[in-house]
Amino acid sequence: MSAVSAAQAALDPSYIIDGREIGTPVLVNRAVSSTAIFLVSASKARRYIPRRDLAPAELLPGRAGFCLKCTHYIDGDLGPHSEISMEFLVRRNGRKSRRNDTSKPRPLGDTLAFLRSALPSYVHRRFVSDGFPAKAAREIWGIDAVVGQVSAETVGTRYQGKLVLDGQHVLTFSVPFGGKRVIPENEQFLYTHIGGQLCEIATASASEKVGIHLGGARVTLGNHALSGELGNLGLPKRAFASVWRGLVRRRVEAPYPV
């Protein structure tokens, strides 16, 4: 899809995926989500982030934010499925977001933005348990989603996500299960590329049954080539923080070229 097509798509909020019309914003009525946030080498993170457009957000000097996210979608426009996403926390290079100025690094600026849940994410990799939502991710948002064996389930007192590709174990990670906090709706942004054009995706989520922990995540890597990539980022290691959301509602807008 060209940049012009992406702009048109942002104005025309409906897409045909396998003969089915999907309107935007795409709605998630009920999901369960877990996130593990790690501090990784900013110089290594830059290898995976388009340098012209984005820079890794440094939560500490020289340490970038990297997220493993596991979501089980129970009720939503794209149907039930599970997903594991690998994302870097980022800032724009030299230009402002439509709503957040994350373009200028400043002392503790990235950390303060992180604490306000105002840091955008760059979707590095995404894996989905079903072909339809994977195709929707590619055709609507330009996310290179790959179909794999993705499981998301409660195991004892933890919520576990597991990814297997081509019969090989890639990773298993888990965070503590349960929580009582409520997070009102807040807006965040994702960045992707469509036809070489950087695109911004506005999302808004509200969460209940939230548990937030310092550390808390457990990661086991397999023997797949992608496991080696995660190992190059320093995983498995102690997480900076982990978050469990027992009930998530979300809407995801069409991509907007920037």
VENGINOR-V133815 format. One record per run of one state. SS is the DSSP state (a for helix, b for strand, c for the rest). FROM is the first residue (numbers start at 1). TO is the last residue. Records with the same first field share a line. If there is no record, write none. Layout:
# VENGINOR-V133815
SS = FROM-TO ; FROM-TO
This chain:
# VENGINOR-V133815
c = 1-2 ; 12-13 ; 18-19 ; 24-25 ; 49-53 ; 57-57 ; 61-62 ; 77-80 ; 93-108 ; 116-119 ; 129-130 ; 142-144 ; 148-148 ; 156-157 ; 166-167 ; 177-180 ; 195-196 ; 215-217 ; 222-224 ; 233-240 ; 253-255 ; 258-258
a = 3-11 ; 42-48 ; 109-115 ; 131-141 ; 225-232
b = 14-17 ; 20-23 ; 26-41 ; 54-56 ; 58-60 ; 63-76 ; 81-92 ; 120-128 ; 145-147 ; 149-155 ; 158-165 ; 168-176 ; 181-194 ; 197-214 ; 218-221 ; 241-252 ; 256-257
